[in-house]
Structures are given as C-alpha cells and as structure tokens.
Amino acid sequence: MVVQLALGAFIGFVLLISLLVFFVKHQHRAPYYQLDAKGCVAILNDAVNGDLLEYEWHIFIGMTVRYDAEIEALRCECACIDDEFVINTFYKDGKAYVVFAKEGLLRLQTLLDEWQHKVDYLA
C-alpha cells in the first residue's frame, strides 16, 4: 500500500514536471526588435532611394528606443519627417513603399550622411 502510494506520487510528480517543462519551452514570446546604427543607416538608405517598405518605416518610427539615446533622437526626427513629408504610398509587386516630398528626402539624406559617418568612422 505504501509502495503504491509512493509510486503514484512519483509518477504524478514526473508528469507535473514534464508538463511544466513543455509549457515553459513552448510558451509564446513577444517578438524582439532592436535596431543598431547599421540598421538605421539601412532604413535611411532605403528611404532616400525610394525602396523603403511602409511596414518597416512604421515599425521604426512607432517603437520607443530605450537602449540608445541617439537612435531614439533619430527615430523622433524621422517621426517628424513622417508627419510633415510623407505624401503617398505606392505599390510594387504587392508591397507598399513610402513616398516622401523633396524636402523630406533632403532631410533624410542629411540624416543618412550623418549616420553613415557614425557607422563608417566612429564605430
């Protein structure tokens, strides 16, 4: 009787631990998006060249950057450019791209030059 009780408790413990390990391993995690200076240059380069996908732009300007003050300042500047100078969206091969006014492109080019310098010479 005691052996059966101990065996039942052991099997229950093993099942509980197995379920716990399964759920911890397969739990859904929120996607993690962290941008560095090279990623910023890539976004700015795509924007200047007219190859910037709309969802990439909105992810970038819509997130708050807490790990780097310079990237957060760039994001805020780009959000201002978005408010003032995004004039349209065009579709190519089923993908939406952002279109900026000339003044917005000039400001983006200035930011690209500044950040390209940071990546090439200061990193």
C-alpha positions in Angstrom: 0.0 0.0 0.0 2.8 2.4 0.9 4.8 1.4 -2.2 1.7 2.0 -4.4 1.2 5.4 -2.8 4.9 6.4 -3.3 4.8 5.1 -6.9 1.7 7.2 -7.6 3.2 10.3 -6.1 6.4 9.8 -8.1 4.5 9.3 -11.4 2.4 12.4 -10.6 5.5 14.4 -9.8 7.2 13.4 -13.1 4.0 14.2 -15.1 3.8 17.6 -13.4 7.4 18.4 -14.1 7.0 17.2 -17.7 4.0 19.4 -18.3 5.8 22.4 -16.7 8.8 21.9 -18.9 6.6 21.6 -22.0 4.7 24.8 -21.4 7.8 26.8 -20.5 9.5 25.6 -23.6 6.6 26.3 -25.9 5.2 29.5 -24.5 4.7 32.3 -26.9 7.1 35.1 -26.6 6.7 38.6 -27.9 8.9 39.4 -30.9 12.0 41.3 -30.1 13.1 44.2 -32.3 16.3 46.1 -31.6 17.9 48.3 -34.1 21.6 49.3 -34.2 23.4 52.1 -36.1 23.9 49.9 -39.2 20.1 49.2 -39.2 19.4 52.9 -39.0 21.6 53.5 -42.0 19.9 50.8 -43.9 16.5 52.3 -43.2 17.6 55.8 -44.2 19.3 54.5 -47.3 16.1 52.7 -48.4 14.1 55.9 -47.7 16.4 58.0 -49.8 16.4 55.5 -52.6 12.7 55.0 -52.6 13.0 51.4 -51.5 11.5 51.8 -48.0 8.7 49.4 -47.2 5.8 51.1 -45.4 5.7 48.5 -42.6 9.4 48.8 -41.9 9.1 52.6 -41.7 6.1 52.4 -39.3 7.8 49.8 -37.1 10.9 52.1 -36.8 9.1 55.3 -36.1 6.5 53.7 -33.9 8.7 52.0 -31.4 10.3 53.7 -28.4 14.1 53.1 -28.1 15.2 52.9 -24.5 18.6 51.4 -25.0 20.2 54.2 -27.1 19.5 57.9 -26.8 21.0 58.7 -30.3 18.8 56.2 -32.1 15.8 57.5 -30.1 16.6 61.0 -31.3 16.9 59.8 -34.9 13.6 57.9 -34.5 11.9 61.1 -33.2 13.3 63.1 -36.1 12.1 60.5 -38.6 8.6 60.6 -37.0 8.6 64.4 -37.5 9.6 63.8 -41.2 6.8 61.3 -41.5 4.3 63.8 -40.1 5.4 66.6 -42.5 6.7 65.0 -45.6 5.2 61.6 -46.4 3.0 62.3 -49.4 1.9 58.9 -50.6 2.3 55.2 -50.7 2.9 53.3 -53.9 2.6 49.6 -54.5 5.1 47.5 -56.4 4.8 43.7 -56.6 2.1 43.8 -53.9 4.3 45.6 -51.4 3.6 49.1 -50.1 6.5 51.7 -50.3 6.7 55.1 -48.7 7.0 58.3 -50.8 8.5 61.4 -49.4 8.3 65.0 -50.6 11.5 66.6 -51.8 12.1 68.5 -48.6 11.7 65.2 -46.6 14.1 63.5 -48.9 16.7 66.2 -48.4 16.3 65.9 -44.6 16.6 62.1 -44.8 19.7 62.5 -47.0 21.3 64.7 -44.3 20.5 62.2 -41.6 21.9 59.4 -43.8 25.1 61.3 -44.3 25.4 61.9 -40.6 24.7 58.3 -39.6 26.8 56.8 -42.4 29.7 58.8 -41.0 29.0 57.4 -37.5 29.0 53.9 -38.8 32.0 54.2 -41.1 34.3 56.2 -38.9 33.2 56.1 -35.3 32.2 52.5 -34.9 
